[in-house]
């Protein structure tokens, strides 16, 4: 069972370790991470991710997006997922959702669970 949690400052050490595992695995892209793989500062990344939650604070080149870390039962980050409220020309080829599972946790069903959790939550909102 996993839980989705919005990134906060307290998750920085776990987020850095999550990112480092991709690098050590020879992977330069972390899909669905809102550029965590390209930013050197967690604080800058966190501000960007937080700003992108609202149309009032979003970077004009981006779309409103909810980004979540996926945590396992032991409170380890096992993945990341972003849910885009709309698409722009660039994102039309990528869709409303981007996600990655850390290399050591793949093939365990986490991606399926990560994709289903927001859908279940959305259904609850409309029932």
HELIX and SHEET records of a PDB file:
HELIX    1   1 UNK A    9  UNK A   11  5                                   3    
HELIX    2   2 UNK A   12  UNK A   24  1                                  13    
HELIX    3   3 UNK A   42  UNK A   51  1                                  10    
HELIX    4   4 UNK A   91  UNK A   93  5                                   3    
HELIX    5   5 UNK A  103  UNK A  105  5                                   3    
HELIX    6   6 UNK A  110  UNK A  126  1                                  17    
SHEET    1   A 4 UNK A   3  UNK A   6  0                                        
SHEET    2   A 4 UNK A  65  UNK A  71 -1                                        
SHEET    3   A 4 UNK A  77  UNK A  84 -1                                        
SHEET    4   A 4 UNK A  97  UNK A 101 -1                                        
END                                                                             
